[in-house]
Amino acid sequence: MIEEDRDYAIIGPLPSVQVQVGNEEFSAFFNTGASSNYISSRCVANLDPAYYTEHHWENKPQVKASNGTRMKVKSQIVLDCIVTSRRIKFALWVIENLAHDCFLGIPFKEEFKDVVLLELSRNVKLTTMKDYYQICSAAEARRDLQNPNTEVQLFWISSADPKGLPQSNIETQNILKEFKEVVVDTLPNKPTQQRETKHKVDLIPGSAPVARRPYRMGPAEKEELERQLHDLLEAGRVEESTSPFAAPVLFVKKKDGTRRLCCNFRGLNDITIKSKFPIPRIDECFDMLSDASVFSQLDLVSGYH
């Protein structure tokens, strides 16, 4: 049974793969949103009939494109071809006036997952917003989606078989579950625990206390400063002080549009005895990672508190 209204959508630049049929070769684009595999009638006309079987229908169905236009289905072929040095057979709908030679949709992806994943890993390049796409964390996505004017394309990437996850991935998930109190999007509203080691700043002998006047701020910045200071005081992470030292604060805009509260301690740094310790050599660090297969990184929720 063939449905008349099959949809396929083309969004952004699509990765492609070379398909070899006998002595002929053409490009096929991966479109994982297409409900079927499609090939242009002009491309089929250039192929050796010995490499495909063709089926016709009395009532020719139509395909509806993502822009609403309808295209006639001429026939269906089962193609014997070579893709990424692998000989395979699969069915395609022959479309008249197709924009490209071939589109490989959901049926091809489901039947030949290994071929699709191999070519996507070679062809798909994750770039910055300056080009096409930007990778963001789940927390950034939640913040962006709260803005009604945000337009996004979301892609969920996961293993095809959860039971077939590598052992390293399972161990990673277990570690994240064990320390779920540490891996958070926001800091808990409770005082910082007292530590045995207290931080100490050694000053150059004879140095006078440094007190800098505050920077000028606009009304919006003043309101944000009062809010952040109130939250820090309530949580017990900072406390009021009558110290002769004073450093001005300023805001640095983060990528998500929020403001990070920073203190300018350059005046204090000028009269501080610098700590001396050797910095590890980068080449030695890379040598230590030569046999590693799992890497991790830490992104602090709050860099100062």
GUNU-670077 format. One line per 10 residues: number of its first residue (from 1); their letters; for each residue x, y, z negated of C-alpha. Coordinates in Angstrom, 1 decimal. Each point is the difference from the previous one (the first is absolute). Layout:
REM GUNU-670077
NUM	A	X Y Z  ... $
REM end
This chain:
REM GUNU-670077
1	MIEEDRDYAI	0.0 0.0 0.0  1.5 3.4 1.0  -1.1 3.2 -1.6  -0.5 3.0 2.2  1.2 2.7 -2.5  3.5 -0.9 -1.0  1.9 2.9 -1.5  3.7 0.7 0.0  1.8 3.1 -1.3  3.4 1.5 0.7 $
11	IGPLPSVQVQ	1.3 2.2 -2.8  3.5 1.5 0.3  3.0 -1.5 1.7  -0.3 -3.7 0.4  2.9 -2.5 -0.1  0.4 -2.2 3.1  1.5 -3.3 1.1  1.2 -1.3 3.4  -2.1 -2.9 1.4  1.6 -2.2 2.6 $
21	VGNEEFSAFF	-2.3 -1.9 2.5  2.0 -1.9 2.5  2.2 2.5 1.7  -2.2 2.9 -1.0  0.3 2.1 -3.2  -2.2 2.6 -1.6  -0.4 1.9 -3.2  -2.7 -0.9 -2.5  -1.0 2.4 -2.8  -0.9 -1.2 -3.5 $
31	NTGASSNYIS	-3.4 1.4 -1.0  -1.0 -1.8 -3.2  -3.3 1.9 0.0  -1.1 -1.5 3.3  -2.6 -2.8 -0.2  1.4 -1.9 3.0  3.1 -0.2 2.2  -0.3 2.0 3.2  2.0 0.1 3.3  -0.5 2.3 3.0 $
41	SRCVANLDPA	-1.2 -1.5 3.3  2.8 1.6 1.9  2.5 -1.8 -2.3  -1.7 -3.3 0.6  0.1 0.6 3.8  3.9 0.0 -0.2  0.2 -3.3 -1.9  0.5 -3.5 1.4  -3.4 -1.8 -0.3  1.9 -3.2 -0.9 $
51	YYTEHHWENK	0.6 1.6 -3.5  -3.6 0.7 -0.9  -3.6 -1.4 0.3  -2.8 2.5 0.6  -3.7 -0.2 -1.0  -2.8 2.1 1.4  -3.6 0.8 -1.1  -3.1 0.8 1.8  -0.9 2.8 -2.4  3.2 1.9 -0.5 $
61	PQVKASNGTR	0.3 1.4 -3.6  1.3 3.5 -0.8  2.6 1.2 -2.5  -0.7 3.3 -1.9  3.2 2.0 -0.7  0.6 2.0 -3.1  -1.0 3.2 1.9  -3.4 -1.4 0.9  0.7 -0.8 3.7  -0.9 -3.4 1.3 $
71	MKVKSQIVLD	2.3 -2.1 2.3  -1.0 -3.1 2.0  1.4 -3.4 -0.8  1.0 -1.7 3.2  0.8 -3.4 -1.4  1.9 -1.9 -2.7  3.4 -1.7 0.5  2.0 -2.4 -2.1  3.6 1.1 0.6  3.1 -2.2 -0.2 $
81	CIVTSRRIKF	2.9 2.3 -0.8  3.1 0.6 -2.0  0.1 2.6 -2.9  3.2 0.5 -2.0  1.5 -3.1 1.5  -3.0 -2.1 -1.1  -2.4 -1.7 2.5  -3.6 0.5 -1.0  -3.5 -0.1 1.4  -2.8 2.4 -0.9 $
91	ALWVIENLAH	-3.2 1.5 1.5  -0.4 3.6 1.3  -2.9 1.9 1.4  0.7 1.5 3.4  -1.1 3.7 0.0  -0.2 2.3 3.0  1.6 3.5 -0.4  1.8 -0.9 -3.2  2.4 2.7 -1.0  3.0 -2.4 -0.6 $
101	DCFLGIPFKE	0.9 -3.4 1.2  -1.0 -1.9 -3.1  -1.2 0.4 -3.6  0.4 -2.8 -2.6  -2.7 0.2 -2.6  -1.3 -1.9 -3.1  -0.2 -3.5 1.7  3.7 0.2 1.0  0.9 1.3 -3.5  -1.8 -2.8 -1.8 $
111	EFKDVVLLEL	1.3 -2.8 2.3  3.6 1.2 0.3  0.8 1.8 -3.3  3.7 -0.8 0.2  0.4 1.6 3.4  -2.0 3.1 -1.0  2.0 0.5 -3.3  3.3 -0.5 1.7  -0.7 2.6 2.7  -1.6 2.5 -2.5 $
121	SRNVKLTTMK	3.2 -0.2 -2.1  2.1 0.8 3.0  -2.2 2.7 1.6  -1.9 1.8 -2.8  2.1 2.8 -1.6  -1.3 1.7 -3.1  0.7 3.7 0.3  -0.7 3.2 -1.8  -3.0 2.3 0.4  2.1 2.0 2.4 $
131	DYYQICSAAE	-0.5 -2.8 2.5  -3.1 -2.2 -0.6  -0.2 -1.7 -3.4  1.0 0.4 -3.6  0.4 -2.6 -2.6  -1.4 0.9 -3.4  -0.6 -1.7 -3.3  -3.4 -1.1 -1.2  -0.1 2.9 -2.5  0.7 2.5 2.7 $
141	ARRDLQNPNT	-2.7 -1.6 2.2  -2.5 0.3 -2.8  0.8 3.7 -0.5  -0.2 0.8 3.7  -3.3 -1.8 0.4  -1.6 2.1 -2.7  0.4 3.0 2.5  -3.1 0.0 2.2  2.0 1.6 2.9  2.6 -2.8 0.0 $
151	EVQLFWISSA	0.1 -2.1 3.2  1.9 -3.3 -0.3  0.5 -3.4 1.6  0.4 -2.8 -2.6  1.8 -3.2 0.8  -0.1 -2.9 -2.5  3.1 -2.2 0.4  0.0 -3.4 -1.8  1.1 -3.5 0.4  -2.1 -2.2 2.3 $
161	DPKGLPQSNI	0.0 -2.8 -2.6  0.2 1.1 -3.6  1.0 -3.5 -1.0  3.0 0.2 2.3  1.6 3.1 -1.7  3.7 -0.3 -0.5  1.0 -0.9 -3.6  1.7 3.4 -0.3  -3.4 1.8 0.6  -1.8 -2.2 -2.5 $
171	ETQNILKEFK	2.7 0.8 -2.6  -0.3 3.7 0.8  -3.7 0.0 -0.5  0.4 -1.8 -3.4  2.5 2.6 -1.1  -2.3 2.8 0.9  -2.9 -1.6 -1.9  2.2 -0.6 -3.1  1.1 3.7 -0.1  -3.2 1.6 1.2 $
181	EVVVDTLPNK	0.2 2.5 -2.8  3.2 1.4 1.6  -1.1 0.0 3.7  -2.7 2.8 -0.3  -1.2 2.9 2.1  -0.3 2.4 -2.9  1.8 0.3 -3.3  -2.0 -1.2 -3.1  -1.2 2.9 -2.2  2.0 -1.0 -3.0 $
191	PTQQRETKHK	3.2 1.3 -1.7  3.4 -1.3 1.2  1.4 -2.6 -2.3  2.9 1.0 -2.3  3.3 -1.4 1.3  3.1 -1.0 -2.0  2.3 2.1 2.2  -0.7 3.7 0.1  1.2 2.1 2.9  2.7 2.6 -0.8 $
201	VDLIPGSAPV	1.4 2.9 2.1  3.6 0.9 -0.8  0.7 3.7 0.5  3.3 1.7 0.7  1.3 1.4 -3.3  -0.8 3.7 -0.6  -2.9 0.0 2.6  -2.9 2.3 -0.8  -3.6 -1.3 0.4  -1.5 0.5 3.5 $
211	ARRPYRMGPA	-3.5 1.5 0.2  -1.3 0.8 3.5  -3.2 2.0 0.6  -3.0 -1.9 1.5  -0.6 0.1 3.8  -3.0 2.0 1.3  -3.0 -2.2 0.8  -3.3 0.5 1.8  -3.3 -0.6 -1.7  -0.3 -3.5 1.4 $
221	EKEELERQLH	3.5 -1.0 -1.1  -0.7 1.4 -3.5  -3.1 -2.0 -0.3  1.8 -3.2 1.1  2.8 0.7 -2.4  -2.4 0.4 -2.9  -1.8 -3.3 1.0  3.2 -2.0 0.2  1.5 1.4 -3.2  -3.3 -0.8 -1.8 $
231	DLLEAGRVEE	0.1 -3.6 1.3  3.6 -0.4 -1.1  -0.6 1.5 -3.4  -3.1 -2.2 -0.5  1.9 -3.1 0.9  2.9 0.9 -2.3  2.6 0.0 2.7  1.1 3.6 -0.7  -0.3 2.2 -3.1  0.1 3.7 -0.7 $
241	STSPFAAPVL	3.4 1.4 -0.7  1.6 3.2 -1.4  3.5 -0.9 1.4  2.2 2.9 1.1  0.5 -1.8 3.3  -2.7 0.6 2.7  -0.2 -1.2 3.6  -2.5 1.2 2.6  -2.4 -2.5 1.6  -1.2 -0.2 3.6 $
251	FVKKKDGTRR	-2.1 -2.2 2.2  1.2 -2.2 2.8  -2.7 -1.1 2.4  -0.1 -3.8 0.5  -0.9 -1.8 3.2  -3.6 -0.6 -1.2  -0.6 3.7 -0.6  0.2 -0.1 -3.8  2.5 2.1 -2.0  3.0 -1.5 -1.9 $
261	LCCNFRGLND	1.0 2.0 -3.1  3.7 0.6 0.0  2.4 1.8 -2.4  3.0 2.0 1.3  2.8 -1.0 -2.4  2.8 1.4 2.1  0.8 2.6 -2.7  0.4 -2.9 -2.6  2.0 -2.1 2.5  2.5 2.8 0.3 $
271	ITIKSKFPIP	1.0 -0.3 -3.7  -0.3 -3.8 -0.2  3.0 -2.3 -0.3  -0.4 -2.2 3.1  -0.1 -3.7 -0.5  2.8 -1.9 1.8  -0.5 -3.5 1.3  0.9 -1.9 3.1  -2.6 -0.2 2.8  -0.4 -3.5 1.5 $
281	RIDECFDMLS	1.4 -0.4 3.5  -2.8 -0.4 2.6  1.8 -2.7 1.9  0.4 -2.1 -3.1  -3.7 0.4 -0.8  -0.8 -1.3 3.5  2.4 -3.0 -0.5  -1.9 -0.9 -3.2  -3.3 -0.1 2.1  1.4 -2.3 2.7 $
291	DASVFSQLDL	-1.8 -3.1 -1.1  -3.2 1.7 -1.2  -3.3 -0.6 1.8  -2.4 1.9 -2.3  0.3 3.7 -0.6  -2.0 2.4 -2.2  -0.1 3.7 -0.8  -1.4 2.1 -2.8  -2.1 3.1 0.7  -0.6 1.8 -3.3 $
301	VSGYH	-3.5 1.4 -0.6  1.5 3.0 -1.8  3.7 0.7 0.4  0.3 2.3 -3.1  -2.6 -1.3 -2.6 $
REM end
